[in-house]
Amino acid sequence: MIVVECKSDNVTIKPNDYGQGDNYSRLTGARFFVTHNSRETKYWRVLHDKMPKSLEEIGNIPSSSATDKEIEELISTLKVFKEDEFARLLHECHNVIRNREKLDPAAAFDEIAKILFIKVYVERELREKRQRKNLFNVEYLDNQLGKHPLNTLFEQTKEAYEDDKIFETDEEIRLRPATGREIVKLLERYNLSDTSEDIKGIALSVS
């Protein structure tokens, strides 16, 4: 199921540096590959239908108690952001808000930042409570009562960050529900809480 390759801490974690483990993953039919160098650990989905060294970074691996269904969900779940990909995605979100809400760039990015904070809050809550079901998705929003379920999540997020004084008490997401849903749809398949600090810096820089 899982192949792990360890190297010394002076070897950076790049797929090309871990060719032996990648080959073992393919030979054994393993679905996950873990790279470790004493300083950090990264997790990869092994793409058996592609050439060797075609790995896709993911946010986690299954626990020992995971069921087959949970493993399948994890395989298809959140992908870790890459810096250029994240920047492109932020611009896609900005374009959605600009076209639908006619907001200026600063106001549009303020709304995106709020939704990014919701995403991090939900991911961390699920991790701390050891739950695997992702609540940051359009399916969850569509099944909630009320006119603006995203704002309900935002209220919980504000409470979680209350000590940091990031948001005003009366602050809310100032987007129509359909626009907020579209932003969630763009972001839902990515994992932000496991993303590098450089990428988090990009997110914070637009808030």
Buried (B, 14 or more C-beta within 10 A) or exposed (E): EBBBBEBEEEBEBEBEBBEEBBBBBBEEEBBBBBBBBEEEEBBBBBBEEEEEBBBEBBBBBBEEEBEEEBBEBBEEBBBBBBEEEBBEBBEEBBEBBBEBBEBEEEEBBBBBBBBBBBBBBBBEBBBEEEEBEBBBBEEBBEEEEEEBBBBBBBBEBBEBEEEEEBBEEEEBBBBEBEBBBBBBEBBBEBBBBBBBEEBBEBBEEBE
